[in-house]
Amino acid sequence: MEIKKRLATLVGCNYAGTRNELRGCINDVEAMRDLLIDRFGFDASNIVILTDEPGAQMLPTGANIRQTLKHMIDQANAGDIVFFHYSGHGTLIPSVNPHNGRRRRRRDEAIVPCDFNLLTDVDFRELVNQLPKDATFTMISDSCHSGGLIQNEKEQIGPSTSPASSKRILAHQRPKYIPFDSVLHHLSSISGLTSPNVSDHLSTLFGSNASPMFAAGTALHRSYTDDEDDDKKDGGILLSGCQTDETSADMSPDEVEGTEGKAYGAFSNAIQMMMREEGKEDEEITSYKEVVLKVRELLNKQGFEQHPCLYCSDENAEKPFLMADEIEKKLDSCSSPSWNSSEE
């Protein structure tokens, strides 16, 4: 049987030696790499990892992340599986075009690469729009305010309406969040500008390598507006570590069992724990919707105050996570007598 290509980009930013330092993000993507290979049939040669660890060959700058994701999508064919895992800081920025479209947007979600060259929900919408027919772009963002990081993607599991409950306090929890004022102050200290508009700093510092949303003289693409049909089917699938108004946790070692003494992101770790347990049991392949609901339940049991969300089409919500049913079929084929034929 034909198995579709599986491509992945994994990004971990620890911001070591800065006031924004995290500890578990590089561990998160290394663990995700192992999970993709061992459980979901990814070939190591089709996985690109960008981290800011000392000596890294390619740092997770905004330009490098954007170029790597664009290259990955350019490599994809119809029906292929494209995967992006980000573990690092997130932020909320004032909307560049708050009154355009039927919904008023006061803030846009963004991730914070190691050089602060922001990638926003608009950037990820642009990438999804470039997917080949029937290909999917699954994005796991273990960052604060990550709900809605693919612009206009349909909400399947959103803000929790559960009543507040008493939870244990986790002693070494750090939010994966940089306030916008801190982002602006950092950029201003480098650009030398005093403008309150983040676009001025990003376009000055990064030029054409800034997001098209911020680049000087760049006309806004149609996909930057909010008048798209929310029910339109596309290949974007976002699993966010929390709601737009929440923070995601970066944890020190030994706060939760099963982390082998390593720092970790609560959301990334919960996904990996859940998948390891699922792999031990002979159950039906877990859908995207079931993954998010189970991870929510696990994080609640562990005492975290964050609620992962799912954004995608109705059809994709019910599909097996990373189309794992294809891997099961491949394994069944491998065990059949015809697998060992001499046919090249």
C-alpha positions as YAML, in Angstrom:
chain: A
units: angstrom
residues:
- id: 1
  name: MET
  ca: [0.00, 0.00, 0.00]
- id: 2
  name: GLU
  ca: [1.09, 3.58, -0.59]
- id: 3
  name: ILE
  ca: [2.13, 5.38, 2.60]
- id: 4
  name: LYS
  ca: [2.02, 9.14, 2.43]
- id: 5
  name: LYS
  ca: [5.14, 11.14, 3.21]
- id: 6
  name: ARG
  ca: [5.52, 12.40, 6.78]
- id: 7
  name: LEU
  ca: [7.50, 15.60, 7.30]
- id: 8
  name: ALA
  ca: [8.21, 17.35, 10.61]
- id: 9
  name: THR
  ca: [9.80, 20.51, 11.96]
- id: 10
  name: LEU
  ca: [10.42, 20.67, 15.72]
- id: 11
  name: VAL
  ca: [11.40, 23.94, 17.42]
- id: 12
  name: GLY
  ca: [12.54, 24.38, 21.02]
- id: 13
  name: CYS
  ca: [13.59, 27.75, 22.52]
- id: 14
  name: ASN
  ca: [15.03, 27.87, 26.04]
- id: 15
  name: TYR
  ca: [16.37, 31.47, 25.80]
- id: 16
  name: ALA
  ca: [19.28, 30.44, 28.04]
- id: 17
  name: GLY
  ca: [21.05, 33.21, 29.91]
- id: 18
  name: THR
  ca: [18.22, 35.72, 29.46]
- id: 19
  name: ARG
  ca: [15.52, 36.98, 31.79]
- id: 20
  name: ASN
  ca: [13.08, 34.88, 29.77]
- id: 21
  name: GLU
  ca: [14.91, 31.58, 30.28]
- id: 22
  name: LEU
  ca: [12.94, 28.33, 30.14]
- id: 23
  name: ARG
  ca: [14.35, 24.88, 30.83]
- id: 24
  name: GLY
  ca: [12.24, 22.19, 29.22]
- id: 25
  name: CYS
  ca: [11.67, 23.28, 25.62]
- id: 26
  name: ILE
  ca: [14.64, 21.53, 24.02]
- id: 27
  name: ASN
  ca: [13.80, 18.38, 25.99]
- id: 28
  name: ASP
  ca: [10.26, 18.62, 24.64]
- id: 29
  name: VAL
  ca: [11.26, 18.53, 20.98]
- id: 30
  name: GLU
  ca: [13.84, 15.79, 21.50]
- id: 31
  name: ALA
  ca: [11.18, 13.64, 23.15]
- id: 32
  name: MET
  ca: [8.72, 14.49, 20.35]
- id: 33
  name: ARG
  ca: [11.26, 13.38, 17.75]
- id: 34
  name: ASP
  ca: [11.49, 9.96, 19.41]
- id: 35
  name: LEU
  ca: [7.70, 9.70, 19.59]
- id: 36
  name: LEU
  ca: [7.28, 10.56, 15.90]
- id: 37
  name: ILE
  ca: [9.80, 7.91, 14.85]
- id: 38
  name: ASP
  ca: [8.79, 5.15, 17.26]
- id: 39
  name: ARG
  ca: [5.02, 5.57, 17.20]
- id: 40
  name: PHE
  ca: [4.00, 7.45, 14.07]
- id: 41
  name: GLY
  ca: [6.25, 6.18, 11.32]
- id: 42
  name: PHE
  ca: [8.32, 9.31, 10.65]
- id: 43
  name: ASP
  ca: [11.74, 8.82, 9.08]
- id: 44
  name: ALA
  ca: [14.52, 10.61, 10.96]
- id: 45
  name: SER
  ca: [15.73, 12.11, 7.69]
- id: 46
  name: ASN
  ca: [12.38, 13.89, 7.31]
- id: 47
  name: ILE
  ca: [12.56, 15.58, 10.73]
- id: 48
  name: VAL
  ca: [14.24, 18.98, 11.12]
- id: 49
  name: ILE
  ca: [15.03, 20.20, 14.64]
- id: 50
  name: LEU
  ca: [15.79, 23.84, 15.46]
- id: 51
  name: THR
  ca: [16.92, 24.69, 19.00]
- id: 52
  name: ASP
  ca: [18.85, 27.48, 20.65]
- id: 53
  name: GLU
  ca: [21.19, 25.18, 22.55]
- id: 54
  name: PRO
  ca: [24.87, 26.21, 22.49]
- id: 55
  name: GLY
  ca: [26.56, 25.11, 19.28]
- id: 56
  name: ALA
  ca: [23.33, 24.57, 17.34]
- id: 57
  name: GLN
  ca: [23.95, 24.61, 13.58]
- id: 58
  name: MET
  ca: [20.75, 26.53, 12.84]
- id: 59
  name: LEU
  ca: [19.10, 28.68, 15.47]
- id: 60
  name: PRO
  ca: [15.29, 28.99, 15.72]
- id: 61
  name: THR
  ca: [15.15, 32.59, 14.51]
- id: 62
  name: GLY
  ca: [11.94, 33.86, 12.99]
- id: 63
  name: ALA
  ca: [13.40, 33.72, 9.48]
- id: 64
  name: ASN
  ca: [14.80, 30.21, 9.95]
- id: 65
  name: ILE
  ca: [11.54, 28.84, 11.32]
- id: 66
  name: ARG
  ca: [9.52, 30.44, 8.52]
- id: 67
  name: GLN
  ca: [11.91, 29.22, 5.81]
- id: 68
  name: THR
  ca: [12.04, 25.69, 7.22]
- id: 69
  name: LEU
  ca: [8.25, 25.44, 7.40]
- id: 70
  name: LYS
  ca: [7.91, 26.84, 3.87]
- id: 71
  name: HIS
  ca: [10.44, 24.32, 2.55]
- id: 72
  name: MET
  ca: [8.61, 21.50, 4.30]
- id: 73
  name: ILE
  ca: [5.30, 22.47, 2.70]
- id: 74
  name: ASP
  ca: [6.99, 22.85, -0.70]
- id: 75
  name: GLN
  ca: [8.20, 19.24, -0.35]
- id: 76
  name: ALA
  ca: [4.73, 17.93, 0.46]
- id: 77
  name: ASN
  ca: [2.52, 16.23, -2.09]
- id: 78
  name: ALA
  ca: [-1.22, 15.60, -2.11]
- id: 79
  name: GLY
  ca: [-2.29, 13.75, 1.02]
- id: 80
  name: ASP
  ca: [1.03, 14.07, 2.85]
- id: 81
  name: ILE
  ca: [1.31, 14.72, 6.58]
- id: 82
  name: VAL
  ca: [3.13, 17.87, 7.67]
- id: 83
  name: PHE
  ca: [3.83, 18.35, 11.39]
- id: 84
  name: PHE
  ca: [5.12, 21.32, 13.41]
- id: 85
  name: HIS
  ca: [5.87, 21.23, 17.14]
- id: 86
  name: TYR
  ca: [6.83, 24.44, 18.90]
- id: 87
  name: SER
  ca: [7.89, 24.68, 22.54]
- id: 88
  name: GLY
  ca: [8.79, 28.16, 23.76]
- id: 89
  name: HIS
  ca: [7.35, 31.53, 24.67]
- id: 90
  name: GLY
  ca: [4.18, 32.98, 23.22]
- id: 91
  name: THR
  ca: [2.73, 36.48, 23.38]
- id: 92
  name: LEU
  ca: [-0.27, 38.58, 22.38]
- id: 93
  name: ILE
  ca: [0.26, 41.66, 20.20]
- id: 94
  name: PRO
  ca: [-2.11, 44.48, 19.23]
- id: 95
  name: SER
  ca: [-3.86, 43.54, 16.02]
- id: 96
  name: VAL
  ca: [-2.40, 45.17, 12.91]
- id: 97
  name: ASN
  ca: [-5.85, 45.29, 11.29]
- id: 98
  name: PRO
  ca: [-8.37, 45.15, 14.17]
- id: 99
  name: HIS
  ca: [-11.48, 46.32, 12.28]
- id: 100
  name: ASN
  ca: [-11.08, 44.33, 9.08]
- id: 101
  name: GLY
  ca: [-13.75, 41.67, 8.60]
- id: 102
  name: ARG
  ca: [-16.81, 40.69, 10.56]
- id: 103
  name: ARG
  ca: [-14.97, 40.14, 13.85]
- id: 104
  name: ARG
  ca: [-13.07, 42.81, 15.68]
- id: 105
  name: ARG
  ca: [-9.67, 41.57, 16.79]
- id: 106
  name: ARG
  ca: [-7.87, 43.51, 19.48]
- id: 107
  name: ARG
  ca: [-4.90, 41.15, 19.74]
- id: 108
  name: ASP
  ca: [-3.15, 38.55, 17.61]
- id: 109
  name: GLU
  ca: [-1.48, 35.40, 18.90]
- id: 110
  name: ALA
  ca: [2.24, 34.98, 18.21]
- id: 111
  name: ILE
  ca: [5.19, 32.75, 19.05]
- id: 112
  name: VAL
  ca: [8.52, 34.26, 20.11]
- id: 113
  name: PRO
  ca: [11.56, 32.85, 18.27]
- id: 114
  name: CYS
  ca: [14.98, 33.25, 19.88]
- id: 115
  name: ASP
  ca: [15.59, 36.57, 18.05]
- id: 116
  name: PHE
  ca: [12.07, 37.94, 18.80]
- id: 117
  name: ASN
  ca: [11.21, 38.04, 15.06]
- id: 118
  name: LEU
  ca: [7.60, 37.14, 15.77]
- id: 119
  name: LEU
  ca: [5.49, 34.60, 13.88]
- id: 120
  name: THR
  ca: [1.76, 35.21, 14.19]
- id: 121
  name: ASP
  ca: [-1.50, 33.43, 13.50]
- id: 122
  name: VAL
  ca: [-1.42, 35.10, 10.08]
- id: 123
  name: ASP
  ca: [1.89, 33.41, 9.19]
- id: 124
  name: PHE
  ca: [0.46, 30.00, 10.01]
- id: 125
  name: ARG
  ca: [-2.69, 30.72, 8.02]
- id: 126
  name: GLU
  ca: [-0.50, 31.57, 5.02]
- id: 127
  name: LEU
  ca: [1.33, 28.24, 5.37]
- id: 128
  name: VAL
  ca: [-1.90, 26.25, 5.61]
- id: 129
  name: ASN
  ca: [-3.20, 28.00, 2.50]
- id: 130
  name: GLN
  ca: [-0.20, 26.67, 0.56]
- id: 131
  name: LEU
  ca: [-0.80, 22.99, 1.39]
- id: 132
  name: PRO
  ca: [-1.31, 20.57, -1.51]
- id: 133
  name: LYS
  ca: [-4.73, 18.98, -1.87]
- id: 134
  name: ASP
  ca: [-5.70, 16.70, 1.03]
- id: 135
  name: ALA
  ca: [-2.40, 17.31, 2.85]
- id: 136
  name: THR
  ca: [-2.59, 18.25, 6.54]
- id: 137
  name: PHE
  ca: [-0.55, 20.66, 8.66]
- id: 138
  name: THR
  ca: [-0.71, 19.56, 12.30]
- id: 139
  name: MET
  ca: [0.65, 22.17, 14.70]
- id: 140
  name: ILE
  ca: [1.30, 21.56, 18.39]
- id: 141
  name: SER
  ca: [2.14, 24.82, 20.14]
- id: 142
  name: ASP
  ca: [3.29, 24.45, 23.74]
- id: 143
  name: SER
  ca: [3.29, 28.18, 24.44]
- id: 144
  name: CYS
  ca: [1.18, 30.73, 26.25]
- id: 145
  name: HIS
  ca: [-1.89, 32.25, 24.59]
- id: 146
  name: SER
  ca: [-1.62, 29.63, 21.83]
- id: 147
  name: GLY
  ca: [-5.34, 29.16, 21.25]
- id: 148
  name: GLY
  ca: [-6.16, 30.41, 17.75]
- id: 149
  name: LEU
  ca: [-2.59, 30.37, 16.39]
- id: 150
  name: ILE
  ca: [-3.86, 29.39, 12.94]
- id: 151
  name: GLN
  ca: [-6.00, 32.35, 11.88]
- id: 152
  name: ASN
  ca: [-9.66, 31.54, 11.17]
- id: 153
  name: GLU
  ca: [-9.33, 27.82, 11.93]
- id: 154
  name: LYS
  ca: [-12.60, 26.45, 13.30]
- id: 155
  name: GLU
  ca: [-12.75, 25.92, 17.06]
- id: 156
  name: GLN
  ca: [-13.58, 22.33, 18.00]
- id: 157
  name: ILE
  ca: [-12.55, 22.32, 21.66]
- id: 158
  name: GLY
  ca: [-12.27, 25.82, 23.07]
- id: 159
  name: PRO
  ca: [-12.41, 27.78, 26.30]
- id: 160
  name: SER
  ca: [-13.29, 25.59, 29.24]
- id: 161
  name: THR
  ca: [-16.59, 26.25, 31.02]
- id: 162
  name: SER
  ca: [-15.80, 23.96, 33.92]
- id: 163
  name: PRO
  ca: [-16.13, 25.49, 37.38]
- id: 164
  name: ALA
  ca: [-12.90, 26.40, 39.10]
- id: 165
  name: SER
  ca: [-11.53, 23.64, 41.28]
- id: 166
  name: SER
  ca: [-8.93, 23.53, 44.03]
- id: 167
  name: LYS
  ca: [-5.63, 22.33, 42.62]
- id: 168
  name: ARG
  ca: [-2.25, 21.68, 44.19]
- id: 169
  name: ILE
  ca: [0.30, 24.42, 43.66]
- id: 170
  name: LEU
  ca: [3.25, 23.40, 41.51]
- id: 171
  name: ALA
  ca: [6.34, 24.96, 43.03]
- id: 172
  name: HIS
  ca: [8.58, 25.33, 39.99]
- id: 173
  name: GLN
  ca: [6.13, 26.34, 37.29]
- id: 174
  name: ARG
  ca: [7.18, 29.05, 34.84]
- id: 175
  name: PRO
  ca: [4.69, 30.52, 32.35]
- id: 176
  name: LYS
  ca: [5.80, 30.30, 28.71]
- id: 177
  name: TYR
  ca: [4.77, 33.90, 28.15]
- id: 178
  name: ILE
  ca: [6.50, 37.20, 27.42]
- id: 179
  name: PRO
  ca: [4.18, 40.22, 27.89]
- id: 180
  name: PHE
  ca: [3.86, 42.47, 24.86]
- id: 181
  name: ASP
  ca: [5.39, 45.41, 26.74]
- id: 182
  name: SER
  ca: [8.49, 43.29, 27.38]
- id: 183
  name: VAL
  ca: [8.64, 42.23, 23.72]
- id: 184
  name: LEU
  ca: [8.36, 45.87, 22.65]
- id: 185
  name: HIS
  ca: [11.01, 46.99, 25.16]
- id: 186
  name: HIS
  ca: [13.44, 44.30, 23.96]
- id: 187
  name: LEU
  ca: [12.94, 45.18, 20.29]
- id: 188
  name: SER
  ca: [13.24, 48.90, 21.04]
- id: 189
  name: SER
  ca: [16.55, 48.37, 22.83]
- id: 190
  name: ILE
  ca: [17.93, 46.79, 19.66]
- id: 191
  name: SER
  ca: [16.29, 48.95, 16.98]
- id: 192
  name: GLY
  ca: [16.86, 52.25, 18.77]
- id: 193
  name: LEU
  ca: [13.32, 53.32, 17.91]
- id: 194
  name: THR
  ca: [10.79, 54.69, 20.39]
- id: 195
  name: SER
  ca: [7.72, 53.77, 18.35]
- id: 196
  name: PRO
  ca: [4.87, 51.98, 20.18]
- id: 197
  name: ASN
  ca: [4.16, 49.98, 17.01]
- id: 198
  name: VAL
  ca: [5.82, 46.58, 16.91]
- id: 199
  name: SER
  ca: [5.69, 46.66, 13.10]
- id: 200
  name: ASP
  ca: [8.19, 49.54, 13.02]
- id: 201
  name: HIS
  ca: [10.74, 47.64, 15.09]
- id: 202
  name: LEU
  ca: [10.36, 44.32, 13.28]
- id: 203
  name: SER
  ca: [10.54, 45.84, 9.79]
- id: 204
  name: THR
  ca: [13.59, 47.92, 10.79]
- id: 205
  name: LEU
  ca: [15.44, 45.03, 12.41]
- id: 206
  name: PHE
  ca: [14.56, 42.19, 10.06]
- id: 207
  name: GLY
  ca: [13.52, 43.82, 6.78]
- id: 208
  name: SER
  ca: [12.23, 41.25, 4.31]
- id: 209
  name: ASN
  ca: [12.81, 38.51, 6.90]
- id: 210
  name: ALA
  ca: [10.07, 39.94, 9.10]
- id: 211
  name: SER
  ca: [6.60, 38.51, 8.83]
- id: 212
  name: PRO
  ca: [4.73, 39.94, 5.81]
- id: 213
  name: MET
  ca: [2.25, 41.15, 8.39]
- id: 214
  name: PHE
  ca: [4.89, 43.61, 9.65]
- id: 215
  name: ALA
  ca: [7.19, 44.18, 6.68]
- id: 216
  name: ALA
  ca: [7.24, 47.78, 5.44]
- id: 217
  name: GLY
  ca: [5.46, 48.34, 2.14]
- id: 218
  name: THR
  ca: [3.87, 44.88, 2.06]
- id: 219
  name: ALA
  ca: [0.20, 44.83, 1.10]
- id: 220
  name: LEU
  ca: [-1.96, 42.69, 3.29]
- id: 221
  name: HIS
  ca: [-2.89, 39.41, 1.63]
- id: 222
  name: ARG
  ca: [-6.56, 38.46, 1.49]
- id: 223
  name: SER
  ca: [-5.98, 35.72, 4.06]
- id: 224
  name: TYR
  ca: [-5.02, 38.39, 6.62]
- id: 225
  name: THR
  ca: [-8.65, 39.45, 6.89]
- id: 226
  name: ASP
  ca: [-11.25, 37.89, 9.11]
- id: 227
  name: ASP
  ca: [-13.98, 37.50, 6.52]
- id: 228
  name: GLU
  ca: [-13.10, 33.92, 5.59]
- id: 229
  name: ASP
  ca: [-15.68, 31.16, 5.95]
- id: 230
  name: ASP
  ca: [-15.00, 29.51, 9.31]
- id: 231
  name: ASP
  ca: [-16.51, 26.26, 8.07]
- id: 232
  name: LYS
  ca: [-14.30, 26.08, 4.99]
- id: 233
  name: LYS
  ca: [-12.43, 22.79, 4.95]
- id: 234
  name: ASP
  ca: [-8.66, 23.08, 4.96]
- id: 235
  name: GLY
  ca: [-5.71, 21.04, 6.19]
- id: 236
  name: GLY
  ca: [-4.85, 23.12, 9.24]
- id: 237
  name: ILE
  ca: [-5.00, 21.33, 12.61]
- id: 238
  name: LEU
  ca: [-3.93, 23.22, 15.74]
- id: 239
  name: LEU
  ca: [-3.49, 21.64, 19.15]
- id: 240
  name: SER
  ca: [-2.77, 24.52, 21.50]
- id: 241
  name: GLY
  ca: [-1.29, 24.15, 24.96]
- id: 242
  name: CYS
  ca: [-3.86, 26.47, 26.43]
- id: 243
  name: GLN
  ca: [-6.62, 28.92, 25.66]
- id: 244
  name: THR
  ca: [-5.88, 32.36, 24.23]
- id: 245
  name: ASP
  ca: [-6.33, 33.91, 27.69]
- id: 246
  name: GLU
  ca: [-4.18, 31.33, 29.53]
- id: 247
  name: THR
  ca: [-0.54, 30.47, 30.06]
- id: 248
  name: SER
  ca: [1.26, 27.17, 29.44]
- id: 249
  name: ALA
  ca: [3.68, 25.81, 32.02]
- id: 250
  name: ASP
  ca: [7.39, 25.03, 31.81]
- id: 251
  name: MET
  ca: [8.30, 22.71, 34.68]
- id: 252
  name: SER
  ca: [11.40, 21.75, 36.60]
- id: 253
  name: PRO
  ca: [12.38, 18.08, 36.94]
- id: 254
  name: ASP
  ca: [10.42, 15.69, 39.14]
- id: 255
  name: GLU
  ca: [7.29, 17.84, 39.45]
- id: 256
  name: VAL
  ca: [5.34, 15.12, 37.65]
- id: 257
  name: GLU
  ca: [6.06, 11.40, 37.55]
- id: 258
  name: GLY
  ca: [7.39, 9.90, 34.33]
- id: 259
  name: THR
  ca: [9.64, 12.79, 33.27]
- id: 260
  name: GLU
  ca: [12.94, 11.00, 34.05]
- id: 261
  name: GLY
  ca: [14.37, 13.92, 35.98]
- id: 262
  name: LYS
  ca: [14.19, 16.36, 33.06]
- id: 263
  name: ALA
  ca: [12.59, 19.76, 32.76]
- id: 264
  name: TYR
  ca: [9.61, 19.76, 30.40]
- id: 265
  name: GLY
  ca: [6.63, 21.65, 29.05]
- id: 266
  name: ALA
  ca: [3.43, 20.49, 30.73]
- id: 267
  name: PHE
  ca: [1.47, 20.20, 27.47]
- id: 268
  name: SER
  ca: [4.20, 18.47, 25.47]
- id: 269
  name: ASN
  ca: [4.85, 16.05, 28.31]
- id: 270
  name: ALA
  ca: [1.16, 15.25, 28.74]
- id: 271
  name: ILE
  ca: [0.80, 14.41, 25.03]
- id: 272
  name: GLN
  ca: [3.83, 12.14, 25.16]
- id: 273
  name: MET
  ca: [2.70, 10.43, 28.37]
- id: 274
  name: MET
  ca: [-0.75, 9.83, 26.93]
- id: 275
  name: MET
  ca: [0.66, 8.46, 23.68]
- id: 276
  name: ARG
  ca: [3.03, 6.10, 25.50]
- id: 277
  name: GLU
  ca: [0.15, 4.71, 27.53]
- id: 278
  name: GLU
  ca: [-2.05, 4.40, 24.45]
- id: 279
  name: GLY
  ca: [0.75, 2.52, 22.70]
- id: 280
  name: LYS
  ca: [0.76, -0.13, 25.43]
- id: 281
  name: GLU
  ca: [-2.92, -0.88, 24.95]
- id: 282
  name: ASP
  ca: [-4.66, -2.49, 22.01]
- id: 283
  name: GLU
  ca: [-7.19, 0.25, 21.41]
- id: 284
  name: GLU
  ca: [-8.60, 2.03, 18.39]
- id: 285
  name: ILE
  ca: [-6.46, 4.81, 17.01]
- id: 286
  name: THR
  ca: [-7.06, 8.03, 18.96]
- id: 287
  name: SER
  ca: [-8.61, 10.93, 17.04]
- id: 288
  name: TYR
  ca: [-7.42, 14.53, 17.26]
- id: 289
  name: LYS
  ca: [-10.45, 15.40, 19.37]
- id: 290
  name: GLU
  ca: [-9.82, 12.49, 21.73]
- id: 291
  name: VAL
  ca: [-6.16, 13.46, 22.10]
- id: 292
  name: VAL
  ca: [-7.05, 16.95, 23.30]
- id: 293
  name: LEU
  ca: [-9.79, 15.72, 25.67]
- id: 294
  name: LYS
  ca: [-7.49, 13.09, 27.19]
- id: 295
  name: VAL
  ca: [-4.62, 15.54, 27.58]
- id: 296
  name: ARG
  ca: [-6.97, 18.03, 29.24]
- id: 297
  name: GLU
  ca: [-7.98, 15.33, 31.69]
- id: 298
  name: LEU
  ca: [-4.36, 14.37, 32.40]
- id: 299
  name: LEU
  ca: [-3.25, 17.95, 32.98]
- id: 300
  name: ASN
  ca: [-6.19, 18.47, 35.33]
- id: 301
  name: LYS
  ca: [-5.16, 15.41, 37.34]
- id: 302
  name: GLN
  ca: [-1.60, 16.73, 37.48]
- id: 303
  name: GLY
  ca: [-2.84, 20.04, 38.88]
- id: 304
  name: PHE
  ca: [-2.28, 22.37, 35.93]
- id: 305
  name: GLU
  ca: [-4.54, 25.35, 35.28]
- id: 306
  name: GLN
  ca: [-4.31, 25.26, 31.49]
- id: 307
  name: HIS
  ca: [-6.85, 23.93, 29.00]
- id: 308
  name: PRO
  ca: [-5.54, 22.68, 25.64]
- id: 309
  name: CYS
  ca: [-7.72, 23.45, 22.63]
- id: 310
  name: LEU
  ca: [-8.34, 22.05, 19.16]
- id: 311
  name: TYR
  ca: [-8.89, 24.07, 16.00]
- id: 312
  name: CYS
  ca: [-9.58, 22.32, 12.67]
- id: 313
  name: SER
  ca: [-12.37, 21.27, 10.31]
- id: 314
  name: ASP
  ca: [-15.11, 18.94, 11.53]
- id: 315
  name: GLU
  ca: [-13.74, 16.17, 9.36]
- id: 316
  name: ASN
  ca: [-10.17, 16.45, 10.62]
- id: 317
  name: ALA
  ca: [-11.30, 16.55, 14.26]
- id: 318
  name: GLU
  ca: [-12.49, 12.96, 13.95]
- id: 319
  name: LYS
  ca: [-9.49, 11.66, 12.00]
- id: 320
  name: PRO
  ca: [-6.79, 9.56, 13.73]
- id: 321
  name: PHE
  ca: [-3.99, 11.67, 15.19]
- id: 322
  name: LEU
  ca: [-1.28, 12.07, 12.52]
- id: 323
  name: MET
  ca: [-3.26, 9.57, 10.45]
- id: 324
  name: ALA
  ca: [-1.84, 6.77, 12.58]
- id: 325
  name: ASP
  ca: [-4.23, 4.28, 11.00]
- id: 326
  name: GLU
  ca: [-1.92, 4.25, 7.97]
- id: 327
  name: ILE
  ca: [0.93, 3.06, 10.19]
- id: 328
  name: GLU
  ca: [-1.24, 0.29, 11.63]
- id: 329
  name: LYS
  ca: [-2.10, -0.85, 8.10]
- id: 330
  name: LYS
  ca: [1.57, -0.79, 7.13]
- id: 331
  name: LEU
  ca: [2.49, -2.91, 10.14]
- id: 332
  name: ASP
  ca: [-0.24, -5.40, 9.21]
- id: 333
  name: SER
  ca: [1.19, -5.55, 5.69]
- id: 334
  name: CYS
  ca: [4.68, -6.11, 7.08]
- id: 335
  name: SER
  ca: [3.49, -9.21, 8.93]
- id: 336
  name: SER
  ca: [1.90, -10.72, 5.82]
- id: 337
  name: PRO
  ca: [3.76, -13.43, 3.81]
- id: 338
  name: SER
  ca: [3.94, -11.22, 0.72]
- id: 339
  name: TRP
  ca: [6.08, -8.59, 2.53]
- id: 340
  name: ASN
  ca: [9.22, -10.71, 2.17]
- id: 341
  name: SER
  ca: [8.96, -11.10, -1.58]
- id: 342
  name: SER
  ca: [12.02, -10.25, -3.69]
- id: 343
  name: GLU
  ca: [10.12, -7.58, -5.60]
- id: 344
  name: GLU
  ca: [12.03, -4.29, -5.62]
...
